[in-house]
Amino acid sequence: MSADRILRWRPLLWLPLLALLAACAAPANRSGGGSPLRDARQLVVVVTSGWDGSAGTLRAFERDPRGAWRAAGVETPVTVGRKGIAWGSGLHPPRSDGPVKREGDGRAPAGIFALGEAFGYAASAETAMPYVAMDEHDYCIDVAASPRYNRIVDAREVGAAAIEGTTEPMRRDLHLEGDPRYRLGLVIGHNTERRAGGGSCIFAHVWLAPGVATAGCTAMDEAAMRALLAWLRPAATPRFVLLPQPQYDALQRDWDLPALP
């Protein structure tokens, strides 16, 4: 495993190419060229009651031949940050009509984001997304002052000093008494510019237990996580949306978001 193997960033090297190919094959988008979702044909949507809510509902959508969103699968309960959500740094325009994500604030990033590689404890997973098996030497760097901030690194290659202070071992089961949360997960492309203190190591992953909130990720039942990964296709340029209900309603038309039941 290379010291520069970056789950959060490596997918962004191939996602633009896939987006271009998908745009050639996809039907015309009704929202026009300005939507952050103009190239997306698969969409994962999580909506919470408000900025401070720690629970939400996940829904999956895909475009039909006319370019309209249609539901794909059942609704799934999820948890987000223990202190709710805050505007993150993703594919959407910058926003100031709510809290802004900061490192260690206990909030999950809100907005529209690319989806990166899948990861987990097992050697492989049932998914078309690129998958990386984690081991005991893999850490995600959440130390804002680190030159490797918001990257997943191999401690054998970067050295013990490079991972000092980080709280994110990727094999939580081995380091944290059997913790199952990263048994299966998916990188959410927040703060890809690696702005110090802007928030790091944002994933969708298995929850610790039903209803248990996170430090800033989106968590769900393992069966739901497996179903989500089995459904996602890189060629469909999948996107992830997390918003409070009032902001979702206000931005639905401009951002070409699906209508919710």
VMD Tcl script that draws the C-alpha trace (Angstrom):
set ca {
  {0.00 0.00 0.00}
  {1.53 3.33 -1.01}
  {1.87 6.22 1.41}
  {0.02 8.26 -1.19}
  {-2.91 5.83 -1.43}
  {-5.66 8.28 -0.59}
  {-9.17 6.91 -0.45}
  {-10.65 10.37 -0.50}
  {-8.64 11.70 -3.41}
  {-7.82 8.85 -5.72}
  {-11.46 8.45 -6.86}
  {-11.49 12.10 -7.88}
  {-8.92 11.25 -10.53}
  {-11.29 8.90 -12.29}
  {-14.65 10.44 -11.42}
  {-14.33 13.34 -13.92}
  {-13.66 10.88 -16.76}
  {-16.61 8.73 -15.74}
  {-18.76 11.82 -15.50}
  {-17.83 12.78 -19.06}
  {-18.67 9.31 -20.35}
  {-21.93 9.27 -18.41}
  {-22.88 12.68 -19.76}
  {-22.52 11.36 -23.31}
  {-24.80 8.42 -22.58}
  {-27.32 10.03 -20.23}
  {-30.60 11.65 -21.23}
  {-30.85 15.40 -21.13}
  {-31.03 16.81 -17.62}
  {-34.14 18.88 -17.08}
  {-32.31 21.24 -14.73}
  {-29.89 22.56 -17.36}
  {-26.15 22.98 -17.08}
  {-26.05 24.81 -13.74}
  {-27.10 22.01 -11.40}
  {-24.45 20.30 -9.24}
  {-26.22 17.06 -10.21}
  {-26.17 17.61 -13.98}
  {-24.05 14.47 -14.66}
  {-25.43 12.23 -11.91}
  {-27.60 9.23 -12.73}
  {-27.59 7.74 -9.22}
  {-28.30 9.75 -6.10}
  {-28.15 8.94 -2.39}
  {-30.26 11.41 -0.40}
  {-30.23 11.84 3.39}
  {-32.61 14.34 4.98}
  {-32.77 15.32 8.64}
  {-35.37 17.38 10.49}
  {-33.02 20.34 10.98}
  {-29.42 21.43 11.51}
  {-29.26 19.92 15.00}
  {-30.94 16.60 14.27}
  {-28.78 13.50 14.60}
  {-31.14 11.09 12.81}
  {-32.41 11.04 9.25}
  {-33.74 8.97 6.39}
  {-31.70 7.69 3.46}
  {-33.32 7.25 0.04}
  {-31.80 6.16 -3.27}
  {-32.80 7.51 -6.68}
  {-31.84 6.96 -10.30}
  {-32.71 8.80 -13.48}
  {-35.32 7.34 -15.78}
  {-34.97 7.54 -19.60}
  {-36.59 10.99 -19.55}
  {-34.01 12.33 -17.09}
  {-36.41 12.45 -14.14}
  {-35.50 11.01 -10.74}
  {-37.28 7.85 -9.61}
  {-37.00 5.95 -6.34}
  {-34.66 2.95 -6.26}
  {-35.09 0.84 -3.14}
  {-36.63 1.34 0.28}
  {-36.15 4.14 2.78}
  {-33.48 3.46 5.40}
  {-33.05 5.06 8.84}
  {-29.60 6.54 9.42}
  {-27.74 8.55 12.00}
  {-25.48 11.52 11.32}
  {-23.34 13.71 13.57}
  {-24.20 13.71 17.25}
  {-24.62 17.50 17.03}
  {-26.39 17.41 13.68}
  {-25.11 18.68 10.35}
  {-23.40 21.78 8.93}
  {-22.55 23.05 5.47}
  {-19.61 21.12 4.06}
  {-17.25 21.61 1.15}
  {-18.35 19.59 -1.85}
  {-19.84 20.02 -5.33}
  {-22.44 22.61 -4.31}
  {-21.85 26.38 -4.22}
  {-20.65 27.72 -0.84}
  {-23.51 28.44 1.56}
  {-23.81 30.62 4.65}
  {-27.45 30.05 5.63}
  {-26.54 27.66 8.43}
  {-23.60 26.36 10.46}
  {-20.37 25.54 8.61}
  {-18.51 22.26 9.15}
  {-15.36 22.42 11.29}
  {-12.99 19.70 12.48}
  {-14.22 18.08 15.70}
  {-17.58 19.86 15.80}
  {-19.59 16.63 15.90}
  {-21.55 17.59 12.78}
  {-21.82 15.76 9.45}
  {-21.22 17.88 6.32}
  {-24.30 19.01 4.44}
  {-24.45 19.58 0.68}
  {-23.74 17.56 -2.47}
  {-20.68 15.33 -2.62}
  {-18.92 12.88 -4.91}
  {-18.61 9.30 -3.72}
  {-15.19 7.68 -3.59}
  {-13.90 4.22 -2.83}
  {-15.56 1.59 -0.70}
  {-13.57 0.05 2.13}
  {-13.93 -2.54 4.84}
  {-12.45 -5.24 6.99}
  {-12.95 -8.08 4.49}
  {-10.71 -8.81 1.52}
  {-13.52 -7.94 -0.90}
  {-17.10 -6.68 -1.05}
  {-20.04 -7.03 -3.40}
  {-19.82 -3.69 -5.16}
  {-18.88 -2.15 -8.49}
  {-17.23 0.73 -6.63}
  {-13.44 0.48 -6.23}
  {-12.83 -1.35 -2.94}
  {-9.85 -1.25 -0.55}
  {-9.41 -3.78 2.25}
  {-8.18 -2.05 5.40}
  {-5.60 -3.52 7.77}
  {-4.20 -2.66 11.19}
  {-1.71 -0.16 9.75}
  {-4.26 2.05 7.98}
  {-5.26 5.37 9.55}
  {-7.24 8.39 8.38}
  {-5.47 11.57 9.45}
  {-7.79 13.97 11.28}
  {-5.01 16.18 12.69}
  {-5.61 19.54 10.99}
  {-1.95 20.63 11.09}
  {-0.71 17.45 9.43}
  {0.49 17.60 5.81}
  {-1.48 14.38 5.36}
  {-4.72 15.82 6.75}
  {-7.84 14.11 5.42}
  {-5.91 11.21 3.90}
  {-5.82 7.51 4.61}
  {-2.23 6.35 5.04}
  {-0.25 3.22 5.81}
  {1.67 3.71 9.07}
  {4.39 1.30 7.93}
  {5.24 3.65 5.10}
  {4.65 7.12 6.56}
  {6.07 6.30 10.00}
  {4.72 6.46 13.54}
  {5.17 10.23 13.81}
  {2.86 10.82 10.83}
  {-0.10 9.18 12.55}
  {0.52 10.63 16.00}
  {-2.61 12.21 17.41}
  {-5.06 10.80 14.88}
  {-8.22 9.22 16.27}
  {-9.19 7.29 13.13}
  {-7.73 3.78 12.81}
  {-9.44 2.19 9.83}
  {-9.47 -1.22 11.53}
  {-11.51 -0.16 14.50}
  {-12.18 -3.79 15.32}
  {-8.47 -4.37 15.99}
  {-7.71 -1.09 17.75}
  {-10.98 -0.41 19.57}
  {-12.18 -3.68 21.06}
  {-14.11 -5.10 18.13}
  {-15.76 -1.84 16.99}
  {-17.75 -2.80 13.84}
  {-18.31 0.66 12.37}
  {-15.75 0.48 9.56}
  {-16.56 -3.13 8.72}
  {-18.00 -1.70 5.54}
  {-18.00 1.88 4.35}
  {-17.76 4.40 1.56}
  {-15.78 7.63 1.26}
  {-17.83 10.85 1.00}
  {-15.87 13.53 -0.86}
  {-15.98 16.35 1.70}
  {-13.14 18.90 1.87}
  {-11.20 17.40 -1.01}
  {-9.10 20.57 -1.09}
  {-7.87 19.51 2.38}
  {-8.46 22.89 3.99}
  {-6.98 22.69 7.50}
  {-9.72 22.40 10.09}
  {-12.45 22.05 7.46}
  {-13.37 18.51 8.50}
  {-11.89 15.15 7.63}
  {-12.48 11.42 7.32}
  {-16.13 11.65 6.32}
  {-17.69 8.30 5.44}
  {-20.92 6.39 5.12}
  {-20.48 3.30 7.28}
  {-22.09 0.68 9.50}
  {-23.50 2.06 12.74}
  {-22.34 0.99 16.19}
  {-25.94 0.23 17.18}
  {-29.38 1.41 16.03}
  {-29.83 5.10 16.75}
  {-26.22 5.76 17.81}
  {-25.01 9.02 16.23}
  {-21.53 9.61 14.84}
  {-18.70 12.13 15.05}
  {-19.59 13.42 11.57}
  {-20.32 10.49 9.28}
  {-23.57 8.89 8.09}
  {-24.21 5.49 9.66}
  {-26.72 2.74 9.00}
  {-27.52 -0.93 9.49}
  {-24.98 -3.25 7.89}
  {-27.57 -4.82 5.60}
  {-28.49 -1.36 4.31}
  {-24.80 -0.51 3.78}
  {-24.31 -3.70 1.78}
  {-27.40 -3.03 -0.32}
  {-26.23 0.50 -1.04}
  {-22.79 -0.63 -2.19}
  {-24.28 -3.38 -4.35}
  {-26.50 -0.80 -6.07}
  {-23.93 1.92 -6.75}
  {-22.22 2.06 -10.17}
  {-19.23 4.35 -10.84}
  {-20.31 4.86 -14.46}
  {-23.55 6.43 -13.18}
  {-21.56 9.22 -11.48}
  {-23.27 8.67 -8.11}
  {-23.67 11.62 -5.78}
  {-24.46 11.95 -2.07}
  {-26.80 14.64 -0.72}
  {-27.27 15.49 2.95}
  {-29.57 18.38 3.90}
  {-32.04 19.48 6.58}
  {-35.62 19.26 5.35}
  {-36.19 23.04 5.12}
  {-33.05 23.55 3.01}
  {-33.92 20.54 0.86}
  {-37.33 21.99 0.11}
  {-35.88 25.42 -0.69}
  {-33.15 24.06 -3.00}
  {-35.06 21.23 -4.67}
  {-35.79 23.01 -7.93}
  {-32.48 24.86 -8.33}
  {-30.39 21.77 -7.53}
  {-32.58 19.30 -9.45}
  {-33.26 17.25 -6.32}
  {-35.88 14.50 -6.36}
  {-39.31 15.14 -4.89}
  {-39.64 13.34 -1.56}
  {-42.76 11.58 -0.32}
}
mol new
graphics top color blue
foreach p $ca { graphics top sphere $p radius 0.5 }
foreach p [lrange $ca 0 end-1] q [lrange $ca 1 end] { graphics top cylinder $p $q radius 0.2 }
display resetview
